[in-house]
């Protein structure tokens, strides 16, 4: 069942050559994780969250995006809704 949900949750890939610190806020919780260069993290938020890179300004997501970090900036691709 995990793979089913991972297909419909936010995925983020670090395309930079350095580690980045991500602050992920969803509901009333906040967590800080590190994403290494050229690594991908799946299933980060199920139904919306905000993410800040390296303590920058948070960006809101619906939870269905594919997100890339390039030059310390976030860029997204939304999945088509049914």
C-alpha positions in Angstrom: 0.0 0.0 0.0 2.9 2.4 0.6 3.8 2.4 -3.1 0.2 3.3 -4.0 0.3 6.4 -1.8 3.8 7.3 -2.9 2.6 7.6 -6.4 0.1 10.3 -5.3 2.2 12.3 -2.9 4.8 14.9 -3.2 8.2 13.8 -4.4 11.3 16.0 -4.3 14.7 15.6 -6.0 17.8 17.6 -5.3 19.5 18.4 -8.6 22.2 20.4 -6.9 25.7 19.3 -6.0 25.3 20.2 -2.3 23.0 19.1 0.6 19.9 21.1 1.3 18.0 21.4 4.5 14.2 21.2 4.0 11.7 22.5 6.6 8.4 20.7 5.9 5.3 21.9 7.6 2.0 20.1 7.4 -1.0 20.3 9.7 0.5 21.4 13.1 3.8 19.7 12.7 7.2 20.7 11.4 10.2 18.6 10.5 13.6 19.3 9.2 15.3 16.9 6.9 18.4 17.0 4.8 18.4 15.9 1.1 21.7 14.9 -0.4 22.8 15.8 -3.9 21.0 13.8 -6.7 18.7 12.1 -4.2 14.9 11.7 -4.3 12.5 11.7 -1.4 9.0 10.3 -1.9 5.8 10.6 0.1 6.7 13.8 1.9 3.1 15.1 2.3 -0.2 13.4 1.7 -2.6 16.3 1.4 -0.7 19.6 1.4 2.3 21.1 3.1 4.8 23.9 2.8 8.5 23.5 2.2 11.3 25.9 2.8 14.8 25.2 1.4 17.7 26.2 3.6 15.5 28.4 5.9 14.2 30.4 2.9 10.6 31.4 2.2 8.1 28.5 2.5 6.3 27.4 -0.7 2.9 25.8 -0.4 2.1 22.5 -2.2 -1.0 20.4 -2.6 0.8 17.2 -2.1 0.6 15.9 -5.7 3.6 17.6 -7.2 7.0 16.5 -8.4 9.4 19.0 -7.0 13.1 19.7 -8.0 15.7 21.7 -6.3 18.0 23.5 -8.7 20.4 26.3 -7.7 18.7 26.3 -4.3 15.3 27.0 -5.8 12.1 24.9 -6.0 10.4 24.1 -9.3 7.3 22.0 -9.6 5.3 19.8 -12.0 1.6 19.1 -11.0 0.0 15.8 -11.7 -3.2 16.1 -13.8 -6.3 15.8 -11.6 -8.8 13.1 -12.4 
